[in-house]
Amino acid sequence: MKLSKSSRHSKITGDFGESIVLYLLSRHGFECAKVDHTGIDLIARRPNSREVLGISVKSRSRQVGTENTHLALPHDGFVKAKAACDAFGCTPYIALVIDAGQRIRVFLLSLRHLQKLFPGGRKVSAWQMSEPFLRKYYADPRIAIFEFATHGEKWF
């Protein structure tokens, strides 16, 4: 069944993605803040480390039947993230928040590792969401993953 989403759903999805990543970082001891800067959405200091992460958050809300669709990640966003991180002296990271079916998944990894996994063409990399790729992500120690099960016990 296809859900009818609100006209502002994309904006709300983006705000949700930033907030949930910020919450998860804080919950795991990172000092972190939301920033309003081209290229990055969050800055976080890793606990017990001097590493500061500049995080670009990409959020998607998938319709039923498109849960395994890849996320297109334009390379111009990578350039902007690197420039912002250079300005703030931090390491570029990507957080992917995907609301797909009965799960919301959050993937957090360095931009460098993402580009190693998916070098992509000249303009776009594609974060794959098929089961074989998901198994690889879960086995990869360089990817932090948070998963939430979603279901409505009773909804309108």
C-alpha positions in Angstrom: 0.0 0.0 0.0 1.4 3.4 -1.0 1.3 6.0 1.7 0.4 9.5 0.8 3.1 11.7 2.4 2.8 15.4 3.3 4.0 18.1 0.9 6.8 18.9 3.4 7.9 15.3 4.0 11.3 15.7 2.4 12.2 18.6 4.6 10.8 16.8 7.7 12.8 13.7 6.7 16.0 15.7 6.5 15.4 17.4 9.9 14.5 14.0 11.5 17.7 12.5 10.0 19.9 15.2 11.5 18.2 15.0 14.9 18.4 11.2 15.2 22.1 11.2 14.3 22.7 14.0 16.8 20.8 12.0 19.4 22.7 8.8 18.7 26.1 10.5 18.8 25.2 12.2 22.1 23.9 8.9 23.5 27.3 7.4 22.8 29.4 10.1 24.4 30.2 12.3 21.5 30.2 16.1 22.2 28.2 17.3 19.2 26.2 20.1 17.7 24.1 20.9 14.7 25.7 23.5 12.4 24.3 25.6 9.6 27.1 25.4 7.1 27.3 24.4 3.4 28.6 20.8 3.2 28.1 19.6 6.8 25.2 19.4 9.1 26.8 18.2 12.4 30.1 18.5 14.2 31.0 15.9 16.8 34.1 15.1 18.9 34.7 11.4 19.3 34.8 10.4 23.0 38.3 9.9 24.5 39.9 11.3 21.2 40.9 14.5 19.6 39.2 13.5 16.4 36.4 15.9 15.3 33.9 14.6 12.7 32.2 17.0 10.2 29.1 15.0 9.3 26.9 15.4 6.2 23.6 13.8 6.8 21.6 12.3 3.9 18.1 11.1 4.7 15.6 9.2 2.5 12.1 8.0 3.1 11.2 5.0 0.9 7.8 4.0 -0.4 6.8 0.3 0.1 8.4 -1.7 -2.6 11.4 0.6 -3.0 13.2 -0.4 0.2 16.2 -1.9 -1.6 16.6 1.1 -3.9 20.1 2.6 -3.8 20.9 6.1 -2.5 22.4 8.4 -5.2 25.1 10.5 -3.6 26.3 13.3 -5.8 30.0 14.0 -5.7 29.5 17.7 -5.5 28.2 17.1 -1.9 31.5 15.4 -1.1 33.5 18.4 -2.4 31.4 20.7 -0.2 31.8 18.4 2.9 35.6 18.3 2.4 35.8 22.1 2.0 33.7 22.6 5.2 35.8 20.1 7.1 39.0 21.8 6.0 37.7 25.1 7.3 36.8 23.6 10.7 39.7 21.2 11.0 37.6 18.0 11.1 37.4 14.7 9.3 34.6 14.3 6.7 31.9 11.8 7.6 28.6 10.8 6.0 25.5 9.7 7.9 22.8 8.0 5.8 19.3 7.7 7.4 17.0 5.5 5.5 13.3 5.0 6.4 12.4 1.8 4.4 9.5 -0.4 5.2 9.5 -1.6 8.8 13.0 -0.3 9.5 14.9 3.0 9.9 18.6 2.4 9.4 21.4 4.9 10.2 24.8 4.3 8.7 27.8 6.4 9.8 31.2 6.2 8.1 34.0 8.3 7.0 33.7 9.9 3.6 37.0 8.3 2.7 35.7 4.8 3.5 32.4 5.5 1.6 34.4 6.5 -1.5 36.6 3.4 -1.1 33.4 1.2 -1.1 31.7 3.0 -3.9 34.0 5.1 -6.0 31.2 5.8 -8.4 31.3 7.4 -11.8 32.4 11.0 -12.4 29.4 12.6 -10.7 27.5 10.1 -8.4 28.2 7.3 -6.0 25.4 4.8 -5.2 25.0 3.4 -1.7 23.4 0.0 -2.3 20.6 -1.3 -0.1 20.2 -4.9 -1.3 20.5 -7.7 1.2 24.1 -8.8 0.1 25.3 -5.2 0.6 23.5 -4.8 4.0 25.3 -8.0 5.2 28.7 -6.5 4.1 27.9 -3.2 6.0 27.0 -5.0 9.2 30.3 -7.0 9.0 32.4 -3.8 8.3 33.9 -2.5 11.6 34.3 1.0 10.0 30.6 1.5 9.6 28.5 2.4 12.7 24.9 1.1 12.2 21.8 1.8 14.2 18.5 0.2 13.3 15.0 0.9 14.5 12.0 -1.3 13.9 8.9 0.7 13.1 5.3 -0.5 13.2 2.1 1.2 14.2 0.2 -0.6 16.8 -2.8 1.5 16.0 -2.8 4.4 13.6 -5.4 6.6 11.9 
